[in-house]
Amino acid sequence: MSGQLVTLMDANQLALRVQDLREKAQRAVGQVVVGLNHVTDQLLMALVAGGHVLLEGVPGTAKTTLCRTFSTVLGIHFERIQFTPDLLPSDVTGTQVLDRQTSEFVLRKGPVFCQLLLADELNRAPARTQSSLLEAMQERQVTIEGKTLPLPEPFMVLATQNPIEQEGVYRLPEAQLDRFLFRIHVGYPERSQEVDMLELHSRASVKPVAVTSANEIVAIQKQLDSVFGTRELQEYIVDLVRMSRGHSDLVLGASPRAAINLMKAGRAHALLNGRGYLTHEDIQAVCLPVLGHRLIMRPEAEMDGRTVEGVVDQLIRSVPVLRDRQR
């Protein structure tokens, strides 16, 4: 019992550290991008949990600017790849090239060797090129012509796609979608926020400064499992996932990987809110971004106007939260 108490104290100290980082990051990003505090929160949550994010939104909603600013604020190495139909896997990972001076092949690393990779308009590239990111996202390594190379730490992929366009795009397969911890919708700002945006762009541009470092982020990621969660909460996560598999509106429910990601994201949510322990509210808060892109609706349910958001809300309301499941 005393050992558990010490772990909880350590987790509470970690939570205060992450909460402070959240506040600093919000202020710094807000100097460049207006009205996306909730998206910044979820990006930071995914980073703490060691996950990747799929950003969906129409063009012109500052997705690319947000990603670039986010990396600057965190003090990590940023690279951007514009995915196009003619992009090759080697353009992402790198390849062996002939050095004419030595007559030997040398490795030329691709842009994936960074700490935050923006895969812009990922669904514009064919499946062969999209799959070049699978090993990097899952195993934090890249294999080039039989040689396996580790990626820098931390490593995070932020991919964007336009959900409206249907011409000239390739649908992301379920295996690719499942590698993303979150899917986040980036919508239009509120009227007041859009006015603030125009005011911001009327002034001289402000370059944000780094509020943390790669070493601190890695240290936080390694301590994520110190966030205390009872077995009852683990059972609550499993019940949510298992209920989705039998839902009448779904062709495909959530996988065991989704349950693992719910636990990780819930712990990250607790840390961002200054707590070193997990509650059912943390799990419910991350249900939609974790499960939304993993659940496949039946066509007849979609035709009747039912949505994934509605299904997730129904799951949350259907799975009982018993008092002994709370801390």
Legacy VTK file of the C-alpha trace (Angstrom):
# vtk DataFile Version 3.0
C-alpha trace
ASCII
DATASET POLYDATA
POINTS 327 float
0.000 0.000 0.000
2.835 2.392 0.859
4.493 1.682 -2.481
1.239 2.532 -4.262
1.050 5.813 -2.298
4.596 6.758 -3.343
3.716 6.022 -6.988
0.622 8.221 -6.736
2.673 11.064 -5.247
5.137 10.805 -8.122
2.255 10.791 -10.601
0.775 13.918 -8.992
4.118 15.716 -9.367
4.215 14.629 -12.998
0.655 15.926 -13.472
1.596 19.383 -12.170
4.550 19.391 -14.561
2.358 18.457 -17.534
-0.356 20.928 -16.553
2.230 23.716 -16.477
3.490 22.610 -19.903
-0.078 22.689 -21.205
-0.621 26.271 -20.062
2.673 27.460 -21.547
2.032 25.680 -24.847
-1.492 27.122 -25.103
-0.186 30.665 -24.641
2.662 30.229 -27.106
0.544 28.606 -29.836
-2.187 31.222 -29.280
0.253 33.939 -30.354
0.178 32.496 -33.877
-3.040 30.493 -34.245
-6.446 31.671 -32.963
-9.340 29.488 -31.860
-7.624 26.108 -31.847
-6.894 25.679 -28.141
-8.935 22.480 -28.012
-6.932 21.032 -30.907
-3.640 22.046 -29.260
-4.814 20.251 -26.114
-5.496 17.053 -28.033
-2.183 17.229 -29.901
-0.343 17.585 -26.604
-2.392 14.746 -25.126
-1.481 12.481 -28.052
2.191 13.423 -27.769
2.267 12.621 -24.040
0.613 9.269 -24.812
3.149 8.565 -27.583
0.486 8.491 -30.293
-0.171 9.940 -33.741
-2.982 12.220 -34.914
-5.130 12.447 -38.026
-6.402 16.007 -38.565
-9.501 16.385 -40.703
-10.740 19.698 -41.993
-11.368 21.730 -45.113
-8.479 23.776 -46.559
-7.712 27.108 -44.934
-8.370 26.150 -41.308
-4.700 26.572 -40.255
-3.901 22.865 -39.858
-0.406 23.174 -41.329
0.335 26.404 -39.456
-0.787 24.796 -36.214
1.460 21.759 -36.716
4.510 23.884 -37.530
3.886 26.184 -34.559
3.274 23.200 -32.272
6.698 21.743 -33.123
8.431 25.108 -32.580
6.795 25.538 -29.179
7.892 22.045 -28.149
11.441 22.538 -29.385
11.459 19.447 -31.602
12.655 18.810 -35.166
9.868 19.311 -37.717
9.577 18.007 -41.284
6.719 18.257 -43.754
5.858 15.976 -46.666
3.278 17.044 -49.243
1.689 13.757 -50.282
0.859 13.581 -53.992
-0.147 10.733 -56.353
3.403 10.457 -57.748
5.153 10.348 -54.341
7.237 7.185 -53.839
7.890 5.319 -50.572
11.601 6.150 -50.889
10.686 9.843 -50.946
9.391 9.340 -47.416
11.865 6.914 -45.862
15.033 7.532 -47.898
17.197 5.354 -50.103
20.747 4.248 -50.923
22.505 6.518 -53.442
25.832 6.091 -55.211
28.643 8.329 -54.003
30.633 9.026 -57.175
33.774 9.937 -55.251
33.990 6.672 -53.300
31.977 4.496 -55.702
30.036 3.237 -52.689
26.361 3.403 -51.822
25.506 5.700 -48.935
22.239 6.142 -47.122
20.305 9.316 -47.792
17.671 9.573 -45.074
14.201 10.772 -45.937
12.138 13.371 -44.108
10.614 10.693 -41.839
13.794 10.937 -39.744
12.507 13.750 -37.585
10.616 14.170 -34.324
7.365 15.602 -35.664
6.357 14.691 -39.201
3.510 16.491 -40.955
2.063 14.164 -43.599
0.081 16.792 -45.474
-2.940 15.484 -47.425
-1.981 11.877 -46.709
-4.941 10.519 -48.658
-3.656 12.018 -51.933
-0.922 9.358 -52.154
-1.625 5.753 -53.234
-1.688 2.912 -50.692
1.887 1.873 -51.475
3.218 5.262 -50.362
0.827 5.552 -47.427
2.070 2.202 -46.134
5.640 3.523 -45.986
4.617 5.179 -42.712
3.196 2.038 -41.077
6.469 0.700 -39.661
7.538 4.169 -38.542
4.259 4.818 -36.740
3.987 1.427 -35.063
7.594 0.516 -34.285
9.430 3.864 -34.379
11.868 2.508 -36.941
12.365 2.380 -40.705
13.792 -0.436 -42.825
15.655 0.694 -45.940
16.935 -2.047 -48.256
17.186 -4.554 -45.420
18.753 -2.175 -42.900
16.634 -1.173 -39.897
17.211 2.269 -38.438
15.609 3.746 -35.294
13.782 7.064 -35.488
14.550 10.001 -33.174
12.661 10.374 -29.892
10.026 11.580 -29.487
8.455 10.649 -32.817
4.972 11.767 -33.820
3.066 11.819 -37.106
0.451 14.497 -37.716
-1.437 13.653 -40.900
-4.014 15.886 -42.559
-6.796 15.036 -44.965
-9.709 16.892 -46.511
-12.869 14.871 -45.746
-14.883 16.700 -48.432
-12.845 15.967 -51.553
-13.478 12.646 -53.295
-11.647 13.211 -56.607
-7.979 12.301 -56.839
-7.758 10.877 -53.323
-7.163 7.392 -51.951
-9.182 6.247 -48.954
-7.020 5.403 -45.945
-7.312 1.674 -45.179
-8.438 0.532 -41.734
-4.953 -0.754 -40.895
-3.559 2.735 -41.494
-6.343 4.467 -39.564
-5.804 2.152 -36.610
-2.245 3.479 -36.204
-3.596 6.909 -35.269
-4.355 7.472 -31.608
-6.729 10.370 -32.349
-8.771 11.662 -35.225
-9.474 15.357 -34.672
-11.896 17.478 -36.660
-10.648 21.025 -37.283
-13.663 23.186 -38.022
-14.236 26.846 -38.723
-13.554 29.324 -35.904
-16.270 31.241 -34.086
-17.086 34.745 -35.363
-15.187 36.477 -32.540
-12.216 34.179 -33.056
-12.170 34.952 -36.775
-12.141 38.690 -35.988
-9.239 38.092 -33.575
-7.462 36.193 -36.346
-7.705 39.175 -38.697
-6.434 41.448 -35.928
-3.522 39.085 -35.305
-2.568 39.052 -38.985
-2.732 42.844 -39.104
0.137 43.077 -36.646
3.771 42.112 -37.045
4.211 38.357 -36.913
5.327 36.870 -33.602
7.711 33.934 -33.603
6.861 31.608 -30.714
9.641 30.370 -28.457
10.142 26.824 -27.220
8.621 26.142 -23.806
10.071 22.644 -23.404
12.545 20.255 -25.026
12.616 16.826 -26.616
14.320 15.360 -23.532
11.538 16.554 -21.226
8.850 15.200 -23.541
10.521 11.777 -23.655
10.828 11.793 -19.859
7.101 12.545 -19.517
6.191 9.799 -21.999
8.190 7.231 -20.041
6.294 8.113 -16.848
2.799 7.891 -18.358
2.147 4.480 -16.808
2.654 5.961 -13.336
-0.826 7.530 -13.611
-2.902 5.450 -11.211
-5.906 3.551 -12.547
-7.928 0.876 -10.761
-8.740 -2.524 -12.207
-12.399 -1.460 -12.234
-11.526 1.339 -14.666
-9.697 -1.135 -16.868
-12.845 -3.263 -16.861
-14.855 -0.148 -17.763
-12.625 0.415 -20.824
-12.977 -3.211 -21.897
-16.767 -3.066 -21.466
-16.935 0.028 -23.713
-14.859 -1.654 -26.404
-16.702 -4.973 -26.226
-20.121 -3.310 -26.393
-19.094 -1.573 -29.623
-18.456 -4.948 -31.248
-22.073 -5.962 -30.837
-23.665 -2.625 -31.700
-26.413 -2.949 -34.293
-25.299 0.168 -36.211
-21.699 -1.002 -36.682
-20.057 -3.339 -39.165
-16.811 -3.231 -37.194
-16.341 -2.406 -33.538
-13.241 -1.397 -31.604
-10.175 -3.643 -31.436
-8.031 -4.569 -28.407
-5.567 -1.913 -29.628
-8.372 0.621 -29.225
-8.716 -0.423 -25.571
-4.983 0.096 -25.015
-5.193 3.505 -26.667
-8.192 4.466 -24.527
-6.128 3.745 -21.423
-3.124 5.727 -22.687
-5.209 8.680 -23.840
-7.193 8.679 -20.593
-3.982 8.834 -18.578
-2.696 11.700 -20.729
-6.012 13.524 -20.243
-5.672 13.156 -16.480
-2.144 14.593 -16.564
-3.174 17.604 -18.641
-5.854 18.312 -16.054
-3.410 18.181 -13.158
-4.237 14.736 -11.789
-2.020 11.733 -11.235
-4.936 9.305 -11.217
-7.433 8.128 -13.832
-11.218 8.533 -13.625
-14.089 7.409 -15.840
-14.501 11.072 -16.942
-11.007 10.934 -18.484
-11.942 7.839 -20.454
-15.238 9.316 -21.619
-13.506 12.550 -22.689
-11.213 10.691 -25.111
-13.734 8.132 -26.386
-14.716 10.005 -29.555
-11.214 10.957 -30.806
-9.928 7.431 -30.021
-12.872 5.379 -31.288
-14.394 7.626 -33.974
-12.099 6.517 -36.809
-12.053 2.859 -35.736
-15.793 2.220 -35.855
-17.321 1.420 -39.247
-20.993 2.270 -39.645
-23.477 0.055 -41.479
-24.638 1.741 -44.720
-28.293 1.446 -43.717
-27.588 3.151 -40.383
-25.868 6.036 -42.190
-28.801 6.326 -44.577
-31.083 6.656 -41.555
-28.981 9.598 -40.345
-27.138 7.870 -37.519
-23.510 8.853 -36.953
-20.360 7.568 -35.259
-20.635 10.431 -32.773
-24.105 9.223 -31.835
-22.894 5.642 -31.441
-20.009 6.679 -29.162
-22.387 8.761 -27.060
-24.726 5.780 -26.830
-21.861 3.509 -25.715
-20.902 5.959 -22.958
-24.515 6.114 -21.745
-25.014 2.350 -21.965
-21.973 1.100 -20.025
-22.662 1.540 -16.303
-20.198 3.461 -14.145
-20.374 1.849 -10.729
-19.176 3.675 -7.641
-16.529 1.071 -7.025
-15.184 1.860 -10.510
-14.324 5.378 -9.391
-11.335 6.319 -7.341
LINES 1 328
327 0 1 2 3 4 5 6 7 8 9 10 11 12 13 14 15 16 17 18 19 20 21 22 23 24 25 26 27 28 29 30 31 32 33 34 35 36 37 38 39 40 41 42 43 44 45 46 47 48 49 50 51 52 53 54 55 56 57 58 59 60 61 62 63 64 65 66 67 68 69 70 71 72 73 74 75 76 77 78 79 80 81 82 83 84 85 86 87 88 89 90 91 92 93 94 95 96 97 98 99 100 101 102 103 104 105 106 107 108 109 110 111 112 113 114 115 116 117 118 119 120 121 122 123 124 125 126 127 128 129 130 131 132 133 134 135 136 137 138 139 140 141 142 143 144 145 146 147 148 149 150 151 152 153 154 155 156 157 158 159 160 161 162 163 164 165 166 167 168 169 170 171 172 173 174 175 176 177 178 179 180 181 182 183 184 185 186 187 188 189 190 191 192 193 194 195 196 197 198 199 200 201 202 203 204 205 206 207 208 209 210 211 212 213 214 215 216 217 218 219 220 221 222 223 224 225 226 227 228 229 230 231 232 233 234 235 236 237 238 239 240 241 242 243 244 245 246 247 248 249 250 251 252 253 254 255 256 257 258 259 260 261 262 263 264 265 266 267 268 269 270 271 272 273 274 275 276 277 278 279 280 281 282 283 284 285 286 287 288 289 290 291 292 293 294 295 296 297 298 299 300 301 302 303 304 305 306 307 308 309 310 311 312 313 314 315 316 317 318 319 320 321 322 323 324 325 326
